[in-house]
Amino acid sequence: MNSNNGTNNRAPMPVAFFGIAVGSLALAGAWRAAARVWAIPETVPAFLTAGALVVWLALSIAYGRKWLMERDAAIAEMRHPVQSAFAALVPVSTMLAAQAVQAYSRDLALGLFGIGVAGALAFGAFLHGRFWQGGRKPELTTPAMYLPSVASSFVAGTAAAGLGFTQVGTLFFGAGVFSWLAIESILLHRAAVHEPIPDALRPTLGIQLAPPVVGGVTYLAITHGAPDTFAYMLLGYGLYQALMLVRLAPWIRQSAFTPSYWAVSFGAAALPTMAIRMLERGATGPIVWIAPAAFIVANVVIGLLIAGTVRAIFDGRLLPMPVARAQA
């Protein structure tokens, strides 16, 4: 392990670190769904849920401290066209935490849901509204654009439906679907006619997996009965996006590991969650083997992300150096 006497000189925690909380909470959700379908000891998803909540709480405290003690850095981050999008992960993770605690305390879940929805709407209006004002450079147009509107809406929809507010969940689902379709066309156009995405931003392509499967989980939450054709269509597109990411993995991994690689974790965990919930609702055929295969892959992928993060902590590489110090 590298000795690092300058730990206190490290830059403050980037808001993108909330991707770790989102991935951890989503994986715990996948295990809770799996425990309803397969013979899995209840202690396993309970332990993973508790661990994910600890991660979320620790990051929330660290981010709150950033606004109190390093306000200039927090404001600069919110002004950045790419980094600011990850601020949407704060309310997203809060709503995932609401889902995680629902089985233990409905009141706490309602409180977290209310805070998360308010934050999601505020961040969405601010960040998406800024996009409409124009002036964005093509090289800074990345799948992180999904987070303020698509991810927030889908997670809000799932959480609302889980708390019994199905019509509210449907409203959020609609907001997420149409935002997703509009934004994806922008991203495809950017990829087709502009320079390749910079190396440091390539891990954000992992977010591309999330919309169809996170949206699919929401769709199952607001509907009843056996999965219909649209549910299969969403899962099919999610599987296709997963195949695309496998093909792009060598190109994405040209930069060293950083926590930005957690961008793939939400979609990686949501894909098996959707398939497992389809099994739970009576799906047959290919879903019978897709669900366990996707579940295994998700655990391997997120396990590798955890290992990479732990190694970065011990090597003193988790937090970036301040720009002024790095250039000295």
C-alpha positions as CSV (number, residue, x, y, z in Angstrom):
1,M,0.0,0.0,0.0
2,N,1.3,3.4,-0.9
3,S,2.0,5.7,2.0
4,N,0.2,8.9,1.5
5,N,0.9,11.7,4.0
6,G,-1.1,14.0,1.7
7,T,-4.4,12.3,2.2
8,N,-5.9,15.5,3.5
9,N,-4.8,17.3,0.3
10,R,-7.0,15.1,-1.8
11,A,-9.9,16.6,-3.7
12,P,-13.3,16.3,-2.0
13,M,-15.5,13.4,-2.8
14,P,-17.0,13.6,-6.3
15,V,-20.8,13.4,-6.5
16,A,-20.3,10.6,-9.0
17,F,-19.3,8.4,-6.1
18,F,-23.1,8.0,-5.5
19,G,-22.9,5.5,-8.4
20,I,-21.4,3.1,-5.8
21,A,-24.4,3.6,-3.5
22,V,-26.8,3.1,-6.5
23,G,-25.1,0.0,-7.7
24,S,-24.9,-1.5,-4.1
25,L,-28.6,-0.8,-3.4
26,A,-29.6,-2.1,-6.8
27,L,-27.7,-5.4,-6.3
28,A,-29.3,-5.8,-2.9
29,G,-32.6,-5.3,-4.6
30,A,-31.8,-8.0,-7.0
31,W,-31.0,-10.4,-4.1
32,R,-34.3,-9.5,-2.4
33,A,-36.1,-10.4,-5.6
34,A,-34.1,-13.6,-6.0
35,A,-35.0,-14.7,-2.5
36,R,-38.7,-14.7,-3.4
37,V,-38.1,-17.0,-6.4
38,W,-35.2,-19.2,-5.4
39,A,-34.1,-21.0,-2.3
40,I,-31.8,-18.3,-0.9
41,P,-31.4,-17.7,2.9
42,E,-33.1,-14.4,3.9
43,T,-30.0,-13.4,5.8
44,V,-28.1,-12.9,2.5
45,P,-30.3,-10.1,1.0
46,A,-30.7,-8.6,4.5
47,F,-27.0,-8.4,4.9
48,L,-26.4,-6.9,1.5
49,T,-29.2,-4.4,2.0
50,A,-27.8,-3.3,5.4
51,G,-24.3,-3.0,3.8
52,A,-25.7,-0.9,0.9
53,L,-27.6,1.4,3.2
54,V,-24.4,2.0,5.2
55,V,-22.6,2.9,2.0
56,W,-25.4,5.2,1.0
57,L,-25.5,6.9,4.4
58,A,-21.7,7.3,4.5
59,L,-21.7,8.9,1.0
60,S,-24.6,11.2,2.0
61,I,-22.8,12.4,5.0
62,A,-19.6,13.0,3.0
63,Y,-21.5,14.9,0.3
64,G,-23.3,17.0,2.9
65,R,-19.9,17.8,4.4
66,K,-18.6,18.8,1.0
67,W,-21.4,21.5,0.7
68,L,-20.6,22.7,4.2
69,M,-16.8,22.7,4.2
70,E,-15.9,22.8,0.5
71,R,-18.7,24.7,-1.0
72,D,-16.7,26.2,-3.9
73,A,-15.9,22.7,-5.1
74,A,-19.5,21.6,-4.8
75,I,-20.7,24.6,-6.8
76,A,-18.0,24.1,-9.5
77,E,-19.1,20.5,-9.8
78,M,-22.8,21.5,-10.3
79,R,-21.7,23.9,-13.1
80,H,-19.8,21.2,-15.0
81,P,-21.8,19.8,-17.9
82,V,-20.9,16.2,-17.2
83,Q,-20.2,16.0,-13.5
84,S,-23.4,17.8,-12.6
85,A,-25.5,15.1,-14.1
86,F,-24.3,12.7,-11.5
87,A,-25.9,14.8,-8.8
88,A,-29.1,13.2,-9.8
89,L,-27.7,10.0,-8.2
90,V,-28.2,11.6,-4.8
91,P,-32.1,11.5,-5.0
92,V,-31.9,8.3,-7.0
93,S,-30.0,6.5,-4.3
94,T,-32.3,8.0,-1.7
95,M,-35.4,6.5,-3.4
96,L,-33.6,3.1,-3.7
97,A,-32.9,3.4,0.0
98,A,-36.7,4.0,0.5
99,Q,-37.3,0.7,-1.3
100,A,-34.7,-1.1,0.8
101,V,-36.3,-0.1,4.1
102,Q,-39.9,-0.4,3.1
103,A,-40.2,-3.9,4.5
104,Y,-39.0,-2.7,7.9
105,S,-40.6,0.8,8.2
106,R,-43.2,2.2,5.9
107,D,-43.0,5.6,7.6
108,L,-39.2,5.8,7.0
109,A,-39.7,4.6,3.4
110,L,-42.3,7.3,2.8
111,G,-40.0,9.9,4.3
112,L,-37.1,8.9,2.1
113,F,-39.3,8.7,-0.9
114,G,-40.6,12.2,-0.3
115,I,-37.1,13.6,0.0
116,G,-35.9,11.6,-3.0
117,V,-38.8,12.7,-5.3
118,A,-38.4,16.4,-4.3
119,G,-34.7,16.2,-5.0
120,A,-35.2,14.4,-8.3
121,L,-37.7,16.9,-9.5
122,A,-35.5,19.8,-8.5
123,F,-32.3,18.4,-10.0
124,G,-34.2,17.3,-13.1
125,A,-35.7,20.7,-13.7
126,F,-32.4,22.5,-13.1
127,L,-30.1,20.2,-15.1
128,H,-32.5,19.3,-18.0
129,G,-33.6,22.9,-18.2
130,R,-30.0,24.0,-18.5
131,F,-29.6,21.6,-21.4
132,W,-32.4,23.3,-23.3
133,Q,-30.5,26.6,-23.0
134,G,-27.9,25.2,-25.5
135,G,-24.1,25.7,-25.8
136,R,-23.2,22.2,-24.9
137,K,-20.0,20.8,-26.5
138,P,-20.4,17.5,-28.4
139,E,-17.5,15.8,-26.6
140,L,-19.3,16.4,-23.3
141,T,-22.5,14.8,-24.4
142,T,-22.5,11.4,-22.7
143,P,-25.0,8.8,-21.3
144,A,-24.8,10.7,-18.0
145,M,-27.5,12.9,-19.6
146,Y,-29.9,10.0,-18.7
147,L,-29.5,10.5,-15.0
148,P,-31.5,13.7,-14.2
149,S,-34.6,12.7,-16.1
150,V,-34.6,9.0,-17.1
151,A,-33.0,7.3,-14.1
152,S,-34.8,9.6,-11.6
153,S,-38.2,9.1,-13.2
154,F,-37.9,5.4,-13.4
155,V,-36.7,4.9,-9.9
156,A,-39.4,7.3,-8.6
157,G,-42.0,5.3,-10.5
158,T,-40.9,2.0,-9.0
159,A,-40.7,3.4,-5.5
160,A,-44.1,5.0,-5.8
161,A,-45.8,1.9,-7.1
162,G,-44.1,-0.1,-4.3
163,L,-45.7,2.2,-1.7
164,G,-49.1,1.8,-3.3
165,F,-49.1,5.0,-5.5
166,T,-49.5,3.2,-8.8
167,Q,-50.9,6.1,-10.8
168,V,-48.1,8.4,-9.6
169,G,-45.7,5.6,-10.6
170,T,-47.2,5.5,-14.1
171,L,-46.8,9.3,-14.4
172,F,-43.1,8.9,-13.6
173,F,-42.8,6.0,-16.0
174,G,-44.1,8.1,-18.8
175,A,-41.7,10.9,-18.0
176,G,-38.8,8.4,-18.0
177,V,-39.8,6.6,-21.3
178,F,-40.1,9.7,-23.4
179,S,-37.0,11.4,-22.0
180,W,-35.1,8.2,-22.7
181,L,-36.2,8.0,-26.3
182,A,-35.3,11.6,-26.9
183,I,-31.9,11.5,-25.2
184,E,-30.8,8.3,-26.8
185,S,-31.3,9.8,-30.3
186,I,-29.1,12.7,-29.3
187,L,-26.4,10.3,-28.0
188,L,-26.5,8.2,-31.1
189,H,-26.2,11.2,-33.3
190,R,-23.2,12.5,-31.3
191,A,-21.5,9.1,-31.6
192,A,-22.1,8.9,-35.3
193,V,-20.9,12.4,-36.4
194,H,-18.4,13.6,-33.8
195,E,-15.0,12.6,-32.4
196,P,-14.9,9.5,-30.2
197,I,-15.8,10.1,-26.6
198,P,-12.7,11.0,-24.5
199,D,-11.0,8.1,-22.6
200,A,-11.8,9.5,-19.2
201,L,-15.6,9.6,-20.1
202,R,-15.8,6.2,-21.7
203,P,-16.9,4.4,-18.6
204,T,-20.1,6.5,-18.6
205,L,-21.2,4.3,-21.6
206,G,-22.1,1.8,-18.9
207,I,-25.1,3.9,-18.2
208,Q,-26.5,2.9,-21.6
209,L,-27.5,-0.5,-20.2
210,A,-29.8,1.0,-17.5
211,P,-32.8,2.7,-19.3
212,P,-34.5,-0.4,-20.8
213,V,-34.0,-2.6,-17.7
214,V,-34.5,0.0,-15.0
215,G,-37.6,1.1,-16.9
216,G,-38.6,-2.5,-17.2
217,V,-38.5,-2.9,-13.5
218,T,-40.8,0.2,-13.2
219,Y,-43.1,-1.2,-15.9
220,L,-43.5,-4.4,-13.9
221,A,-44.1,-2.4,-10.8
222,I,-47.1,-0.5,-12.3
223,T,-48.7,-3.5,-14.0
224,H,-50.1,-6.8,-12.9
225,G,-50.4,-10.4,-14.1
226,A,-48.1,-12.2,-16.5
227,P,-45.5,-10.1,-18.3
228,D,-46.8,-8.7,-21.5
229,T,-45.2,-8.1,-24.9
230,F,-43.9,-4.7,-23.9
231,A,-42.1,-6.2,-20.9
232,Y,-40.3,-8.7,-23.1
233,M,-39.4,-5.9,-25.6
234,L,-37.8,-3.9,-22.8
235,L,-35.8,-6.8,-21.6
236,G,-34.8,-7.7,-25.1
237,Y,-33.4,-4.2,-25.7
238,G,-31.6,-4.4,-22.4
239,L,-29.9,-7.7,-23.4
240,Y,-28.9,-6.1,-26.7
241,Q,-27.3,-3.1,-24.9
242,A,-25.5,-5.6,-22.6
243,L,-24.1,-7.3,-25.7
244,M,-23.0,-3.9,-27.1
245,L,-21.1,-3.1,-23.9
246,V,-19.4,-6.5,-24.0
247,R,-18.2,-5.6,-27.5
248,L,-17.1,-2.2,-26.4
249,A,-15.4,-3.3,-23.1
250,P,-11.8,-3.4,-24.4
251,W,-12.3,0.1,-25.9
252,I,-13.8,1.5,-22.7
253,R,-11.2,-0.1,-20.4
254,Q,-8.3,1.8,-22.0
255,S,-8.2,4.1,-19.0
256,A,-7.2,2.9,-15.5
257,F,-9.9,1.8,-13.0
258,T,-11.7,4.7,-11.3
259,P,-15.1,4.7,-9.4
260,S,-16.6,6.0,-12.7
261,Y,-16.7,2.3,-13.8
262,W,-19.6,1.9,-11.4
263,A,-21.7,3.5,-14.1
264,V,-22.4,0.0,-15.4
265,S,-23.6,-1.3,-12.0
266,F,-27.2,0.0,-12.0
267,G,-28.0,-1.6,-15.3
268,A,-26.1,-4.7,-14.5
269,A,-28.2,-5.2,-11.3
270,A,-31.5,-4.1,-12.9
271,L,-31.3,-6.6,-15.7
272,P,-31.5,-9.7,-13.5
273,T,-34.0,-7.9,-11.2
274,M,-36.3,-7.4,-14.2
275,A,-35.9,-11.0,-15.4
276,I,-36.4,-12.4,-11.9
277,R,-39.6,-10.4,-11.4
278,M,-40.8,-11.7,-14.7
279,L,-40.2,-15.2,-13.4
280,E,-42.1,-14.3,-10.3
281,R,-45.0,-13.2,-12.4
282,G,-45.2,-16.5,-14.3
283,A,-42.8,-16.0,-17.3
284,T,-41.5,-19.1,-19.0
285,G,-39.3,-19.9,-21.9
286,P,-35.9,-18.2,-22.3
287,I,-36.5,-16.1,-19.0
288,V,-36.0,-19.3,-17.0
289,W,-32.3,-19.4,-18.0
290,I,-31.8,-15.6,-18.6
291,A,-32.7,-14.7,-15.1
292,P,-30.1,-16.9,-13.3
293,A,-27.4,-16.2,-15.9
294,A,-27.9,-12.5,-15.6
295,F,-28.0,-12.7,-11.8
296,I,-24.6,-14.5,-11.8
297,V,-23.1,-12.0,-14.3
298,A,-24.3,-9.0,-12.2
299,N,-22.7,-10.4,-9.1
300,V,-19.4,-11.0,-10.8
301,V,-19.4,-7.5,-12.4
302,I,-20.3,-5.7,-9.2
303,G,-17.9,-7.9,-7.3
304,L,-15.1,-6.8,-9.6
305,L,-16.1,-3.2,-9.1
306,I,-16.0,-3.6,-5.3
307,A,-12.6,-5.3,-5.6
308,G,-11.3,-2.4,-7.8
309,T,-12.7,0.2,-5.4
310,V,-11.1,-1.5,-2.3
311,R,-7.8,-1.7,-4.1
312,A,-8.0,2.0,-5.1
313,I,-8.6,2.8,-1.4
314,F,-5.5,0.9,-0.2
315,D,-3.4,2.3,-3.0
316,G,-4.5,5.9,-2.2
317,R,-6.1,6.4,-5.6
318,L,-9.8,6.6,-4.7
319,L,-10.0,10.3,-4.5
320,P,-8.4,12.5,-7.2
321,M,-5.7,15.0,-6.5
322,P,-6.7,18.6,-6.7
323,V,-6.1,20.1,-10.1
324,A,-3.6,22.7,-8.8
325,R,-1.6,20.0,-6.9
326,A,-1.8,17.5,-9.8
327,Q,-0.3,20.1,-12.2
328,A,2.5,21.1,-9.8
